[in-house]
């Protein structure tokens, strides 16, 4: 009615100067001086209506207007010599958009600093180097800032805007487009889902650490879900319990293939403490400190970026991170993950470990040391030597686990280089001392060693039984590696 129209109009003006007071509830009307009404949906010309009635009540906030969100689109055209993006609005498609080529859309997420992300340009250029394509980037930074819940509400509008743009660019063929790839980070992953829902056919969505807050328990209609595209792959890097400095992602499976690097939570090299945050703010300023806050959250971007120009990242299918770290999944599916992930990949959850800094790709080796009995194993170290490289001394877990009636100590070893053919495995037993006395076993009984390289799915075993005396190294030689142990 007229009252509601006036309220919405004044609400728009009010939010421009005092956004953080904007709140709409299903049961409580939005209230500010002189006006009161119940507003459960907002409608925009060409975009349709947006409601806060279930299932779209994950924030109880209505979206800002497209004018306030200020979404802009840029395109990197196929074979563009200058490698510079051009503004695109759907009207100039004949000059820039080439429907014969694949189309990839890069969608950023929550942006508290309203900055132009450099990674978007870098990813667009990297994708162009892989194959000629229409690379469209989305800038919705004006609507992606604080308060976070308002950005969540605005995400639905941005998704619809992407749908409309793509339909304008290719009105006759996009509904059956088989080469459309949407790549979204954080809130951008859910925006990709909203955009795909308006199309009859989307080939692939890649979710880079999809946002967890306000989506963790939301129904599939308002978040990324396997039904949104032909194939959906997700990289989880910040699935810790949410706090002010971490946990911006989610551990919830949202794709056909869900990848959990380093367990999917805190990433190596991301400190994740208030003390370190304050130190960064003091040393480098508030802006850099805020970037540190999202260290694990943004790691998904960096891993995917690195995978564009490399097929190094290999993961194994596994039911949990604990099983992966304990070497329980060496017989599972091994896949190349990231940009080059095959759409034929078996559905499920996959795990791998990475390095602390770029280049992040690491060669993962699962090492199992079989023991004669269930003894605690303090002070045992292993070193794997290959024709190309070797590892450092890696300490073995002190508590062995039982597997197929045998006791074993398992560890996942990371190396930046491929070891090549493994020629030796060294085990050093050097138990700690207390008050000058050894309180641990004088020796350990080893009943075999196995090494599995995840990159090549090649297994090496030594079934030799050896007694390793404290302070000594036992070398399992190359000629002891056989296919099976009896």
Buried (B, 14 or more C-beta within 10 A) or exposed (E): EEEEEEBBEBBBEBBEEEBEEBBBBEEEEBEBEEBEBEBBEBEBEEBEEBBBEEEBBBBBBBBBBBEBBBBBBBBBBBEBEEEEBBEBEBEEBEEBBBBEBBBBBBBBBBBBBEEEBEBBBEBBEBBBEEEBBBBBBBBBBBBBBBBBBBBBBBBBBBBBBBBBBBBBBBEEEBEEBEBBBBBBBBBBBBBBBBBBBBBEEBBBBBBBBBBBBBBBEBEEEBBBBBEBBBBBBBBBBBBBEBEEBBBBBBBBBBBBBBBBBBBBBBBBBBBBEEEBBEBBBEEEEEEEBBBBBBBBBBBBBBBBBBBBEBBBBBBBBBEBBEBBBBBBBBEBBBBBBBBBBEEEBEEBBBBBBBBEEEEBBBBBBBBBBBBEEEBEBBBBBBBBBBEEBBBEEBBBBEEBBEBEEBBBBBBBBBBEEBBEEBBBBBBBBBBEEEEEEEEBBEBBBBBBBBBBBBBEBEBBBBBBEBEBEBEEBBEBEBEBBEEEBE
